[in-house]
Amino acid sequence: MNPGHTHEAEHYVGLMSGTSLDGVDAVLAEIGPAGQVRLLHSHYLPYPDALRTRLLALHTPQPDEIHLAAFAANELARLYADTVKSLLDGFTAGRVRAIGCHGQTLRHRPADGYTLQIGNAALLAELTGIAVVADFRSRDIAAGGQGAPLVPAFHAQVLRHSGAHRVIANIGGIANITDLPVNGSVRGWDTGPGNMLLDAWIKRHSGVHYDRDGAWAASGSVHPGLLTVLMRHAYLQLPPPKSAGREQFNLDWLDASLSSLDEALAPPDVQATLLEFTAMSLADAVNRECTGAQELYVCGGGAHNRTLMQRISVRLPGLRVATTATLGIDPDWVEALAFAWLARQTLHHAPGNLPAVTGAHGERVLGAIYPA
């Protein structure tokens, strides 16, 4: 660590591409010596359809997958580099201490002792001339943790309130919550699917990537039988710490759930039920585990789904439900900001995980550093 950096603000880039496989969220953040974070610029670059298709295919075993994954990792690195160039837009690379790059998850198997995010950090450092911190999850898994979620440590840094018990819900492909009590330890875990099944179902039936405002779901009716089957998923019964991904919640599982019913359902009714499943699994986790919570703030793509926000509010009548915009942080950029902050933690030799969240044996400095 360079001692000259300890008493002044530093600049970091955060890159996040999540389980939704929609594209790259990028932020330029100014982070002060006490960890205070200010968003300077943001940029979003959607995945080309061909890349999205290739990445989705890599989530299941296939011939020549090592080559295909390496090839996709290089393509991602070039896309990340283009994103950084657009993001900086005149802000010189030399003023950026590091890029925190989450990478694209292909496998998340903490029970088997590994997780895999691709993105060729070495190539990204070469293309940008900026140091890259990547592979944040592996060290936590090596220390007996889930490797996820990692964002709660950032939530605790910037969103905890001394007078109100808050819960932060990040609804991307998977939904996770961070419990921020006034007193006591911070906890966090994946509650179940966020937008993942909703996006996959509408893509199958309409060819679009997501259900804008939850309008298609709102046009259908919740099917109680299907909702009951979905809520029986074994993952939902596990106590935290826990984490989930496409391995648990995917179209094959949904198709099996649908085939267990005695009737065929109209596609909008399935969409309505999937939305209710996301809202119910999240709200149940809050009610069961976050006793005394007063406020719930949503970030991630789910914050834009009006129907979903409404259903979460209905299922949590005792809580104020809003997006993190109310707290001054645009819900679209919270995760990318978290990985900018995690990169700073790494370079300052400070822990990036919360053992109470991930289940790791202790605090660990996360990430692998690829110098500029």
C-alpha positions in Angstrom: 0.0 0.0 0.0 1.3 3.5 -0.9 1.2 5.6 2.3 0.8 8.7 0.2 -2.8 7.6 -0.6 -4.1 7.1 2.9 -5.2 10.7 3.7 -6.7 11.8 0.4 -9.6 10.8 -1.8 -8.9 8.3 -4.5 -10.7 7.4 -7.7 -11.8 3.9 -8.6 -13.9 2.4 -11.4 -16.4 -0.3 -10.6 -17.7 -2.8 -13.2 -20.6 -5.1 -12.6 -22.2 -7.6 -14.9 -24.6 -9.8 -13.0 -26.8 -12.9 -13.4 -29.3 -11.0 -15.5 -26.8 -11.1 -18.4 -28.0 -7.7 -19.7 -24.8 -5.7 -19.9 -22.1 -3.9 -18.0 -22.8 -1.3 -15.3 -19.8 1.0 -14.8 -19.1 3.8 -12.3 -16.3 6.2 -11.6 -16.3 6.8 -7.8 -14.4 9.1 -5.6 -13.7 7.4 -2.3 -12.5 9.4 0.7 -10.0 8.3 3.4 -12.8 7.1 5.7 -14.5 5.1 2.9 -17.1 7.7 2.0 -18.2 7.2 -1.6 -19.2 9.8 -4.2 -20.5 8.8 -7.7 -18.8 11.0 -10.3 -19.9 9.3 -13.6 -21.8 6.3 -14.7 -22.2 4.4 -18.0 -24.1 1.3 -19.1 -23.1 -0.9 -22.1 -25.6 -3.6 -23.1 -24.3 -7.0 -24.1 -24.5 -7.8 -27.8 -27.1 -10.5 -28.3 -24.5 -13.0 -29.6 -22.4 -12.6 -26.5 -25.4 -12.9 -24.2 -26.4 -16.1 -26.0 -22.9 -17.5 -25.7 -22.6 -16.7 -22.0 -26.0 -18.2 -21.2 -25.0 -21.4 -23.0 -21.8 -21.6 -20.9 -23.9 -21.9 -17.7 -24.5 -25.5 -18.6 -21.8 -28.1 -19.4 -21.0 -28.4 -23.1 -18.2 -29.6 -25.5 -15.0 -27.5 -25.7 -16.3 -25.2 -22.9 -12.8 -24.3 -21.7 -12.0 -22.8 -25.0 -15.4 -21.2 -25.4 -15.1 -19.7 -21.9 -11.7 -18.3 -22.5 -12.8 -16.8 -25.8 -15.8 -15.2 -24.1 -13.6 -13.9 -21.3 -11.5 -12.1 -23.9 -14.6 -10.7 -25.5 -15.8 -9.5 -22.2 -12.4 -7.8 -21.4 -12.7 -5.8 -24.6 -16.2 -4.9 -23.8 -15.2 -3.8 -20.3 -12.4 -1.8 -21.7 -14.8 0.0 -24.1 -17.1 0.7 -21.2 -14.2 2.2 -19.1 -13.2 4.4 -22.1 -16.7 5.7 -22.5 -17.1 6.1 -18.7 -13.9 8.1 -18.2 -14.6 10.5 -21.2 -11.7 12.8 -20.6 -10.9 11.8 -17.0 -7.4 10.5 -17.4 -6.7 6.9 -16.7 -3.7 7.9 -14.6 -6.0 9.4 -12.0 -7.8 6.0 -11.5 -6.1 3.9 -8.8 -7.8 0.7 -9.9 -10.8 -1.0 -11.6 -12.9 -3.3 -9.5 -14.2 -5.9 -11.9 -16.7 -8.5 -10.7 -16.6 -10.4 -14.0 -19.4 -12.6 -15.4 -20.3 -15.6 -13.2 -20.4 -18.9 -15.1 -20.6 -21.2 -12.0 -21.2 -20.5 -8.4 -20.7 -23.7 -6.4 -19.6 -22.8 -2.9 -20.6 -26.2 -1.6 -18.0 -27.7 -4.0 -15.5 -25.1 -2.9 -15.3 -22.9 -6.0 -16.9 -20.0 -8.0 -16.0 -18.9 -11.5 -16.2 -15.4 -12.9 -14.7 -14.7 -16.3 -13.5 -11.4 -17.8 -9.7 -11.8 -18.4 -8.5 -9.1 -15.9 -5.0 -9.2 -17.3 -6.2 -8.2 -20.7 -8.4 -5.5 -19.2 -5.4 -4.0 -17.4 -3.4 -4.2 -20.7 -6.2 -2.5 -22.7 -6.9 0.3 -20.1 -3.5 0.9 -18.6 -5.2 0.8 -15.2 -4.7 -1.7 -12.4 -7.5 -4.3 -12.1 -8.8 -6.0 -9.0 -10.9 -9.1 -9.9 -11.9 -12.6 -8.6 -13.3 -11.1 -5.3 -15.3 -14.2 -4.3 -12.7 -17.0 -4.3 -10.9 -16.0 -1.2 -14.1 -15.9 0.9 -14.9 -19.4 -0.4 -11.4 -20.6 0.4 -12.0 -19.4 4.0 -15.2 -21.5 4.2 -17.6 -18.9 3.1 -20.3 -18.7 0.4 -18.4 -16.0 -1.6 -21.7 -14.1 -1.7 -23.3 -11.8 -1.2 -20.4 -9.3 -1.0 -22.3 -6.1 -1.4 -23.6 -6.1 2.2 -20.2 -4.9 3.4 -20.6 -1.8 1.2 -24.3 -1.3 2.3 -23.1 -1.3 5.9 -20.4 1.3 5.0 -22.7 3.8 3.2 -26.4 3.1 4.0 -26.5 2.1 7.7 -28.4 4.5 9.9 -27.8 5.1 13.6 -31.5 5.6 14.3 -33.4 3.3 12.0 -33.4 -0.4 11.3 -33.0 -0.7 7.6 -33.0 -3.5 5.1 -31.4 -3.1 1.7 -32.8 -5.3 -1.1 -30.7 -5.7 -4.2 -32.9 -7.2 -6.9 -30.9 -8.3 -9.9 -31.1 -11.7 -11.5 -31.0 -13.0 -7.9 -32.5 -11.1 -5.0 -30.4 -10.5 -1.9 -31.0 -8.5 1.3 -28.7 -6.8 3.8 -30.0 -6.5 7.3 -28.7 -3.2 8.9 -30.0 -3.1 12.5 -29.2 -0.1 14.7 -27.3 -2.4 17.0 -26.0 -5.9 16.3 -24.2 -7.5 13.4 -24.9 -6.9 9.8 -26.3 -9.9 8.0 -27.1 -10.6 4.3 -28.0 -13.4 2.0 -29.7 -14.3 -1.3 -33.4 -14.7 -0.7 -34.2 -16.4 -4.0 -34.8 -15.3 -7.6 -35.0 -11.6 -8.5 -35.6 -10.9 -12.2 -34.0 -14.1 -13.5 -37.1 -16.2 -14.1 -39.2 -13.2 -15.1 -36.7 -12.3 -17.8 -36.3 -15.9 -19.0 -40.1 -16.4 -19.2 -40.8 -13.2 -21.2 -37.8 -13.9 -23.5 -39.3 -17.3 -24.3 -42.7 -16.0 -25.1 -42.2 -12.5 -26.4 -38.5 -12.3 -27.4 -37.8 -9.3 -25.3 -35.2 -9.3 -22.5 -37.4 -8.0 -19.6 -40.9 -7.1 -18.6 -40.9 -3.3 -18.5 -42.6 -2.0 -15.3 -43.9 -5.5 -14.7 -46.7 -4.7 -17.2 -47.0 -8.2 -18.6 -47.1 -9.7 -15.1 -49.7 -7.1 -14.1 -51.9 -8.4 -17.0 -52.0 -11.9 -15.6 -53.3 -13.4 -12.4 -51.3 -15.2 -9.7 -51.9 -19.0 -9.8 -52.0 -20.2 -6.1 -51.1 -23.8 -7.0 -48.0 -22.8 -8.9 -47.0 -20.3 -6.3 -47.2 -23.1 -3.6 -45.0 -25.4 -5.7 -42.4 -22.6 -6.3 -42.3 -21.7 -2.6 -41.5 -25.3 -1.8 -38.0 -24.9 -3.3 -35.5 -26.4 -0.9 -33.3 -23.3 -1.1 -35.9 -21.2 0.6 -36.0 -23.4 3.7 -32.2 -23.1 4.3 -31.1 -20.7 7.0 -28.6 -18.0 6.1 -25.7 -17.7 5.3 -26.6 -18.9 1.9 -26.3 -17.9 -1.8 -28.0 -18.9 -5.0 -27.7 -18.6 -8.7 -28.9 -20.0 -12.0 -28.0 -23.5 -10.6 -31.1 -23.3 -8.3 -33.5 -21.1 -10.3 -33.8 -21.7 -14.0 -36.3 -22.5 -16.8 -35.8 -26.3 -16.5 -36.9 -26.1 -12.8 -39.8 -23.8 -13.7 -40.9 -26.2 -16.5 -40.8 -29.1 -14.1 -42.9 -27.1 -11.6 -45.4 -26.3 -14.3 -45.6 -29.9 -15.4 -46.5 -31.0 -11.9 -49.8 -29.1 -12.1 -53.0 -30.6 -13.5 -53.6 -27.7 -15.9 -51.9 -25.6 -18.5 -51.4 -22.0 -17.5 -51.6 -18.9 -19.7 -48.1 -17.3 -20.0 -49.2 -14.0 -18.4 -50.5 -15.9 -15.4 -47.1 -17.7 -15.1 -45.4 -14.3 -15.3 -47.7 -12.9 -12.6 -47.0 -15.9 -10.4 -43.2 -15.6 -10.9 -43.3 -11.9 -9.9 -45.3 -12.9 -6.8 -42.7 -15.6 -6.1 -39.9 -13.0 -6.1 -41.9 -10.6 -3.8 -43.0 -13.4 -1.5 -39.7 -15.1 -1.0 -38.0 -11.7 -0.3 -40.7 -10.5 2.1 -40.8 -13.9 3.9 -37.0 -13.6 4.5 -37.4 -10.1 5.9 -40.3 -11.1 8.1 -38.5 -14.2 9.4 -35.0 -12.9 9.8 -35.1 -9.1 10.1 -37.1 -8.6 13.3 -37.9 -5.0 14.0 -37.0 -3.7 10.5 -38.6 -0.3 9.8 -37.5 0.5 6.3 -36.7 -1.4 3.1 -34.8 0.2 0.3 -34.5 -1.5 -3.1 -31.7 -1.3 -5.6 -30.9 -3.1 -8.8 -33.1 -3.6 -11.9 -36.0 -4.7 -9.8 -36.3 -1.2 -8.4 -37.8 -0.2 -11.8 -40.4 -2.9 -11.8 -43.5 -1.0 -10.5 -45.6 -4.1 -10.1 -42.9 -5.9 -8.2 -42.3 -2.8 -5.9 -46.0 -2.7 -5.2 -46.2 -6.4 -4.3 -43.3 -6.1 -2.0 -45.0 -3.2 -0.3 -48.2 -5.2 0.1 -46.3 -8.1 1.6 -44.4 -5.8 4.1 -47.1 -3.6 5.3 -45.2 -2.5 8.5 -42.2 -1.2 6.5 -41.5 1.9 4.5 -40.7 0.5 1.1 -38.8 2.8 -1.4 -35.7 2.7 -3.7 -32.2 3.7 -2.6 -32.8 6.9 -4.6 -34.5 8.1 -1.5 -31.1 7.8 0.3 -29.3 9.6 -2.5 -27.9 6.6 -4.4 -29.3 5.8 -7.8 -30.5 2.2 -7.5 -28.9 1.3 -10.9 -25.4 1.9 -9.7 -25.2 0.5 -6.2 -23.6 -2.8 -7.1 -21.0 -1.2 -9.4 -20.2 1.3 -6.7 -19.7 -1.7 -4.3 -17.0 -3.2 -6.5 -15.2 0.1 -6.8 -15.2 0.2 -3.0 -14.2 -3.4 -2.7 -11.2 -2.7 -5.0 -10.2 0.1 -2.7 -10.4 -2.3 0.3 -8.1 -4.7 -1.5 -5.5 -2.1 -2.3 -5.6 -0.8 1.3 -5.2 -4.4 2.6 -8.6 -4.1 4.3 -11.2 -6.9 4.5 -14.0 -6.9 2.0 -16.2 -9.7 3.4 -18.5 -9.9 6.4 -18.1 -13.3 8.0 -21.6 -13.0 9.5 -22.9 -12.6 5.9 -20.9 -15.2 4.0 -20.1 -17.7 6.7 -16.3 -17.4 6.2 -14.0 -18.3 9.1 -13.0 -14.6 9.4 -12.5 -11.3 7.7 -10.3 -11.6 4.5 -8.7 -9.2 2.0 -10.5 -10.2 -1.2 -9.5 -10.1 -4.8 -6.5 -10.7 -7.1 -4.5 -7.6 -8.3 -3.4 -7.2 -11.9 -1.1 -4.2 -12.0 -1.3 -1.6 -14.7 
